[in-house]
Amino acid sequence: MNRDRIGEYDALVLVSLVWFLGKFVRYLFPPLFESIQGAYGVSNATVGTAFTGFMVVYALLQFPSGAVADRLGPVRVIVAGALVAGAGSLAIVFDAPFAALVAAMLIVGAGTGVHKTVSVRLIARVYPARTGRMLGAHDTLGAMGGVAAPAVVVAVLSAPPAIAAVLARLPGADWRAPFLLTGVLAVGLAVATAVRLSGSPAATGATDDGGDDADPDAREYLRLFRDPRFSAFVLVTVGFSFAHNGLVAFLPLYLSEAAGLATSTANLLYSLVFAVTFVQLVTGDISDRVGRFPVMVGTLGLAAAALVALVSLPDLGAGAVATAIVVAAFGLGSHGFQPVRSAYLMELLPERLAGGGLGVVRTLLMGAGALAPGAVGIVADAVGFRPAFALLAGSMGLAAVVAGGLWVTE
């Protein structure tokens, strides 16, 4: 029995480490937008659209990965995704035209895009009575990738001469250096996951564990949306994802251009969004005890209020301390919402459709989130960053209001 328990926690640790690396490589890009612009001479709209392409590919992989996991088991999908993401990261290391950089970004988006839907299904199966708490742990470790990414960027771009001399001997000795580390670690984690989890109960698909042998078709997944409350909750997740992804893509530039902070300060404040990720351990556990909606409404409301404050603070001449408080508040609200959202969705979905059903929902929410960087970049180039971030505040506010309506009518 102890061996089984250790195996279950091995599954949680390994998939969470893969998720950490996936979030790390995703959030390497926003702090590097300024460096990419300097290297290639491109605009805010161009880098924002490139990141939108990354997120579009990420979004499109949600349903296929979930449906494949329903048939073949989640471990095979997670391992394949880590290998693809590692290959894309290693491709970025080498100096190449901007089109090649974008192509490598899309490969990384494909590799990381298969993970979250599949890992949520795996964790919900292994910990059915503690889904909120365990998803909180999984998302917390993953979000730490967002803490590490901007700090690594700052360290690489401002490395002292002795360290810079060592880096200069490596491929991609400039801003590309962090992608070398990501690629190597991704391949190593893929191998460890395959060796440790293949053949375990957590690895099985629907046809492996005695479930219904008939594969579900697309109509069964789409039929879930006939439930008005299910569709309304999808709207909540879409509004949240648009606002969240728009902010994390452009917050460093927003803080430096609209708030007038130094680039290094802006990147360090950006890491605060992820530094408060441990709130997920709390919100996931509380939602197991008192219910999902009270926690979701509170966290969405906090994130919406923080976005409104973030738009207003520069006009008030706020300094770095006040801005840091607002950024941390947004992080508390947005991270606090995510494990509860996933736990609630897994309760709504039948086991047979769990992977693909969650994949459909995540395709929609990530698709909306993928549009956000391009939309923010275009609006920022046209009328400024403040109106662009006001759009994000409205999207988050809508999500909070709809979630409140679902709670009241539950």
TASUL-V569601 format. One record per residue. RES is the residue in three letters. SS is DSSP state (@ for helix, = for strand, . for the rest). Layout:
res=RES ss=SS
res=RES ss=SS
This chain:
res=MET ss=.
res=ASN ss=@
res=ARG ss=@
res=ASP ss=@
res=ARG ss=@
res=ILE ss=@
res=GLY ss=@
res=GLU ss=@
res=TYR ss=@
res=ASP ss=@
res=ALA ss=@
res=LEU ss=@
res=VAL ss=@
res=LEU ss=@
res=VAL ss=@
res=SER ss=@
res=LEU ss=@
res=VAL ss=@
res=TRP ss=@
res=PHE ss=@
res=LEU ss=@
res=GLY ss=@
res=LYS ss=@
res=PHE ss=@
res=VAL ss=@
res=ARG ss=@
res=TYR ss=.
res=LEU ss=@
res=PHE ss=@
res=PRO ss=@
res=PRO ss=@
res=LEU ss=.
res=PHE ss=@
res=GLU ss=@
res=SER ss=@
res=ILE ss=@
res=GLN ss=@
res=GLY ss=@
res=ALA ss=@
res=TYR ss=@
res=GLY ss=.
res=VAL ss=.
res=SER ss=.
res=ASN ss=@
res=ALA ss=@
res=THR ss=@
res=VAL ss=@
res=GLY ss=@
res=THR ss=@
res=ALA ss=@
res=PHE ss=@
res=THR ss=@
res=GLY ss=@
res=PHE ss=@
res=MET ss=@
res=VAL ss=@
res=VAL ss=@
res=TYR ss=@
res=ALA ss=@
res=LEU ss=@
res=LEU ss=@
res=GLN ss=@
res=PHE ss=@
res=PRO ss=@
res=SER ss=@
res=GLY ss=@
res=ALA ss=@
res=VAL ss=@
res=ALA ss=@
res=ASP ss=@
res=ARG ss=@
res=LEU ss=@
res=GLY ss=.
res=PRO ss=@
res=VAL ss=@
res=ARG ss=@
res=VAL ss=@
res=ILE ss=@
res=VAL ss=@
res=ALA ss=@
res=GLY ss=@
res=ALA ss=@
res=LEU ss=@
res=VAL ss=@
res=ALA ss=@
res=GLY ss=@
res=ALA ss=@
res=GLY ss=@
res=SER ss=@
res=LEU ss=@
res=ALA ss=@
res=ILE ss=@
res=VAL ss=@
res=PHE ss=.
res=ASP ss=.
res=ALA ss=.
res=PRO ss=.
res=PHE ss=@
res=ALA ss=@
res=ALA ss=@
res=LEU ss=@
res=VAL ss=@
res=ALA ss=@
res=ALA ss=@
res=MET ss=@
res=LEU ss=@
res=ILE ss=@
res=VAL ss=@
res=GLY ss=@
res=ALA ss=@
res=GLY ss=@
res=THR ss=@
res=GLY ss=@
res=VAL ss=.
res=HIS ss=@
res=LYS ss=@
res=THR ss=@
res=VAL ss=@
res=SER ss=@
res=VAL ss=@
res=ARG ss=@
res=LEU ss=@
res=ILE ss=@
res=ALA ss=@
res=ARG ss=@
res=VAL ss=@
res=TYR ss=.
res=PRO ss=.
res=ALA ss=.
res=ARG ss=.
res=THR ss=@
res=GLY ss=@
res=ARG ss=@
res=MET ss=@
res=LEU ss=@
res=GLY ss=@
res=ALA ss=@
res=HIS ss=@
res=ASP ss=@
res=THR ss=@
res=LEU ss=@
res=GLY ss=@
res=ALA ss=@
res=MET ss=@
res=GLY ss=@
res=GLY ss=@
res=VAL ss=@
res=ALA ss=@
res=ALA ss=@
res=PRO ss=@
res=ALA ss=@
res=VAL ss=@
res=VAL ss=@
res=VAL ss=@
res=ALA ss=@
res=VAL ss=@
res=LEU ss=@
res=SER ss=.
res=ALA ss=.
res=PRO ss=.
res=PRO ss=@
res=ALA ss=@
res=ILE ss=@
res=ALA ss=@
res=ALA ss=@
res=VAL ss=@
res=LEU ss=@
res=ALA ss=.
res=ARG ss=.
res=LEU ss=.
res=PRO ss=.
res=GLY ss=.
res=ALA ss=.
res=ASP ss=.
res=TRP ss=.
res=ARG ss=.
res=ALA ss=@
res=PRO ss=@
res=PHE ss=@
res=LEU ss=@
res=LEU ss=@
res=THR ss=@
res=GLY ss=@
res=VAL ss=@
res=LEU ss=@
res=ALA ss=@
res=VAL ss=@
res=GLY ss=@
res=LEU ss=@
res=ALA ss=@
res=VAL ss=@
res=ALA ss=@
res=THR ss=@
res=ALA ss=@
res=VAL ss=@
res=ARG ss=@
res=LEU ss=@
res=SER ss=.
res=GLY ss=.
res=SER ss=.
res=PRO ss=@
res=ALA ss=@
res=ALA ss=@
res=THR ss=.
res=GLY ss=.
res=ALA ss=.
res=THR ss=.
res=ASP ss=.
res=ASP ss=.
res=GLY ss=.
res=GLY ss=.
res=ASP ss=.
res=ASP ss=.
res=ALA ss=.
res=ASP ss=.
res=PRO ss=.
res=ASP ss=.
res=ALA ss=@
res=ARG ss=@
res=GLU ss=@
res=TYR ss=@
res=LEU ss=@
res=ARG ss=@
res=LEU ss=@
res=PHE ss=@
res=ARG ss=@
res=ASP ss=.
res=PRO ss=@
res=ARG ss=@
res=PHE ss=@
res=SER ss=@
res=ALA ss=@
res=PHE ss=@
res=VAL ss=@
res=LEU ss=@
res=VAL ss=@
res=THR ss=@
res=VAL ss=@
res=GLY ss=@
res=PHE ss=@
res=SER ss=@
res=PHE ss=@
res=ALA ss=@
res=HIS ss=@
res=ASN ss=@
res=GLY ss=@
res=LEU ss=@
res=VAL ss=@
res=ALA ss=@
res=PHE ss=@
res=LEU ss=@
res=PRO ss=@
res=LEU ss=@
res=TYR ss=@
res=LEU ss=@
res=SER ss=@
res=GLU ss=@
res=ALA ss=.
res=ALA ss=.
res=GLY ss=.
res=LEU ss=.
res=ALA ss=.
res=THR ss=@
res=SER ss=@
res=THR ss=@
res=ALA ss=@
res=ASN ss=@
res=LEU ss=@
res=LEU ss=@
res=TYR ss=@
res=SER ss=@
res=LEU ss=@
res=VAL ss=@
res=PHE ss=@
res=ALA ss=@
res=VAL ss=.
res=THR ss=.
res=PHE ss=.
res=VAL ss=@
res=GLN ss=@
res=LEU ss=@
res=VAL ss=@
res=THR ss=@
res=GLY ss=@
res=ASP ss=@
res=ILE ss=@
res=SER ss=@
res=ASP ss=@
res=ARG ss=@
res=VAL ss=@
res=GLY ss=.
res=ARG ss=@
res=PHE ss=@
res=PRO ss=@
res=VAL ss=@
res=MET ss=@
res=VAL ss=@
res=GLY ss=@
res=THR ss=@
res=LEU ss=@
res=GLY ss=@
res=LEU ss=@
res=ALA ss=@
res=ALA ss=@
res=ALA ss=@
res=ALA ss=@
res=LEU ss=@
res=VAL ss=@
res=ALA ss=@
res=LEU ss=@
res=VAL ss=@
res=SER ss=@
res=LEU ss=@
res=PRO ss=@
res=ASP ss=@
res=LEU ss=@
res=GLY ss=.
res=ALA ss=.
res=GLY ss=.
res=ALA ss=@
res=VAL ss=@
res=ALA ss=@
res=THR ss=@
res=ALA ss=@
res=ILE ss=@
res=VAL ss=@
res=VAL ss=@
res=ALA ss=@
res=ALA ss=@
res=PHE ss=@
res=GLY ss=@
res=LEU ss=@
res=GLY ss=@
res=SER ss=@
res=HIS ss=@
res=GLY ss=@
res=PHE ss=@
res=GLN ss=@
res=PRO ss=@
res=VAL ss=@
res=ARG ss=@
res=SER ss=@
res=ALA ss=@
res=TYR ss=@
res=LEU ss=@
res=MET ss=@
res=GLU ss=@
res=LEU ss=@
res=LEU ss=.
res=PRO ss=.
res=GLU ss=@
res=ARG ss=@
res=LEU ss=@
res=ALA ss=@
res=GLY ss=@
res=GLY ss=@
res=GLY ss=@
res=LEU ss=@
res=GLY ss=@
res=VAL ss=@
res=VAL ss=@
res=ARG ss=@
res=THR ss=@
res=LEU ss=@
res=LEU ss=@
res=MET ss=@
res=GLY ss=@
res=ALA ss=@
res=GLY ss=@
res=ALA ss=@
res=LEU ss=@
res=ALA ss=@
res=PRO ss=@
res=GLY ss=@
res=ALA ss=@
res=VAL ss=@
res=GLY ss=@
res=ILE ss=@
res=VAL ss=@
res=ALA ss=@
res=ASP ss=@
res=ALA ss=@
res=VAL ss=@
res=GLY ss=.
res=PHE ss=@
res=ARG ss=@
res=PRO ss=@
res=ALA ss=@
res=PHE ss=@
res=ALA ss=@
res=LEU ss=@
res=LEU ss=@
res=ALA ss=@
res=GLY ss=@
res=SER ss=@
res=MET ss=@
res=GLY ss=@
res=LEU ss=@
res=ALA ss=@
res=ALA ss=@
res=VAL ss=@
res=VAL ss=@
res=ALA ss=@
res=GLY ss=@
res=GLY ss=@
res=LEU ss=@
res=TRP ss=@
res=VAL ss=@
res=THR ss=.
res=GLU ss=.
